[in-house]
């Protein structure tokens, strides 16, 4: 089921499957989200829960029992319920079930709230632990933003003038090896060579917002105050960029 929320400046569409944002348009019908063409990548903005990334051998052990969990967890493949809906906002909920307990032995509720406020889309993530024990989890956003012009025309501007270290992936796992990323006037120019080894993974990043620049003009700003780590990713020759708190 597709939910539509609107205000005087924006319209957003969210699927109840995975609580996934699939469209964000302004008054000029300009689309900011990736269309989800499976020739490149068939997603728009999946919610990553209760893990971000890949587990070694896709498994983990709790209380001497082994569980299997695929890349990025299961929330993105499950149907959310609508808890509350207004013209400019919606709250979606996913609760633990017999199915989820087979791979994640905790009682939980995950709520995702989307709110349009002026020219902003605000996304709130709330995780409730309904178990009697501590509940380890990770949560991540994975929005893919459409880049309709030539990929090399775009750059990303960081909030702070950092010299950034990003972690390299090996066999889909984060390694201990890092590389430096030099910023020029707080920006990096996009090119596919940056992503030849997959995503750029930044830990404890100081910048808490990034701006996509199109031919020196700001296109879209992503803020992530409560997230400590960040990924940036695209596929070879794909016309989108993912900014993943």
N, C-alpha and C positions, 0 to 999 in steps of 0.2 A: 504494500500500500504506500502511495506517495502522499506526503503531507506538504501543503503549501502555506508558508507564512509570508506576510507582506507588511510594509509600512510605506510611507510616502516616497521613499528613495530606493528601496531594495525589495526584491522578491527571492525567497529561498525555497528550495524543495528538498525534502528529507525522506528517505525510504525507511519504513519501519524495519526492514531487513537490515540488521547491523546498525540501525540508527545513523545511516550514512548520508551525509550531505552530498547531493548529486547535482545541484544547480544553485548558482548565485548570480543574479542579474540586477543591473541598475535600471534606471528609467529609460535609458536608451537601448535596452535589451542587450547590452553587452554582457556576454557570459564570462565569468571569471574562473569557473571550475572546468577541469578536464572532462571531456565528453565520455571517457571510458571506452574508447575504441580498443577491442581486444587484440587488434593487430599489434598494438604496443603494450597496453596494460588495461585490463578490463574493470578497473576500480575507479572511484572518484575521490573518496575520502574515508577510508575504513577506520573504525575504532580498534585500536590494538589493546587487547585485554584478555587474560590476566598476565600476558608476557608481551614484551616488545622484542622483536627479532627471533632468533632461532636458538633452541636448546641443543646441546651436544647430543647427537643421536636421537633428537626429538623426544628425549625422556628426562625425568627427574625423579628423585626419591624423597618421600616424606614418611617418617615413622616406619622406616624399613620396608616401605611398599613403593614399587615403581609405577609411575604413571607416564603415559604418552601424551604429548601435546604438540601440535603442529605449529609452524611458524606464525608468529603474531597472535596466537591464542584463538579462541573460539567465538568471541563476541561478534565479530564482523560477519559471521555466518548464521547468526541466530535472530529470531524475530523478537523485536521489542514491543512492549505495550505502551499505549499512550496514557500517561497519567493526567496530563493537563494540556489544554490547547486554547490559545487565544489568537487574535488576528496576527500579532507580531511575535508569538513565541509558542514553543511546544516543549513539553518534558516527556522523555521516553525512558522506559524502565526495562531492565533485564534482571531476572531473579534466577538464583540457582535452581536446578532441576535434576531429575534423575539422570538426564543425559550429561549435564555439566559435571555432576558429582563423580562420574566415571573417569574424568580426566583432571578434575580439580576438586579435591575433597573438602570444600568449604562452603558454608552457607553465606551467600552474599546478595546484595542488590547493587546494580550499576545504574545510575541515572545520568542521562545526558540532556542538558537543556540548551536549546537554541533560541536566541533572542535577537531581534532586529532593533537597533537603537540608532536613529539617524542614519549615517552612512556606515555603520558598523554591524557586523555579525558577531555576537558574543556567544561563546560555547563554554558551558560549565560542565565539569565532570565531577560526580560525587560517587564515592564507593562506600558502601555500608558493609561492615563485617558483622554478620548475624551468627557467627560461630562463637563457641566459648573459648577458643584459642586464638592466638595471633594468626594473621592471615597474610602471608607474603603475596605481593602482586606488583606488577608494573602496569602502567597505562600510557598510551601514546596516541597522538593524532598523526594522520597520514594524508593531509589534503594535497591533492594534485591541482595545480593552477595552470590554466591554459595559457600558452604562449603563441598567439596566432601569427606573429611575425617571425622573421628569421631568428633562430635560437641565439646566434652570436650577437644579435642586437641588444640582448638583455644583460643586465648585471644585477647583482644583489648587494644592497647596502646594509651593513651591520650598524647597530646602534652605537657601538663603541669602536674606536680604532685599536683593535687587538692584533697581536700576532698570534694567529690561531694554530693550534695543534689538533689534527684530526687522526682518529684511530683507523687503521686499516682492517678490512675484513679478510679472513682466511677461512675457506670452507664454510662460508656463511656465518662464522663466529667472529666476535670482536677480538682482535689480537692485541699484543702489547706494543706492536710497532706503530709509530706515529710519523706523520709528515707535517711540515709547516706550510701554512697558507698565508702569504703576505697580502695585506690589504693596501690598496691605493686609494687614499681619501675615503677610507672605510668601506671600499667596494671591491668586489671581485667580478670580473667579466665572465659570463657563462660561456663554456665550450664543452663539447662532449668528452674531450680528453680528461677533464677533471674527474669524470665518473667511470673511467676505464676499469677501475677496481671496485665498482659498485658505489654504495653510498659513502658520503663524508660524515663521520660520526664525531661530534664534539661533546666532550664531557665537561660539566660545570662551566658552561659557557657564560661569559660576563654580559654579553649583549642579550637583551630580553625582547628585542624586536628586530625584524628584518623587513626591508622594503624591496620589492621587485621593481627595477627600473627598466623602462622600455624607451630606447633612444633618448636617454637622459631625462625622461619624464617619469615620475612615480606612477606605477600602475596599481599597486596593492601593498598594504602593510600588514604583516603578521606579528602579533604581540603574544608573548607566552611567559607571563610573569612568574607563574608557579611551577614551571618546568625547569629542571636543572640541566638537562641534556638535550641535544638537538641532532637530527639527521637532515641532510640535504641529498636529494636523489633524483635521477631521471633514468630513462632507458635510452640506448643508442638511437639517435635520430628522432626521438620522440618530441613532440611539440608541447611539453609540459615540464614543470619543475615541482617537486614535492618538498615542502618545508615541514619537518616532522618533529615537533616537540615531544 
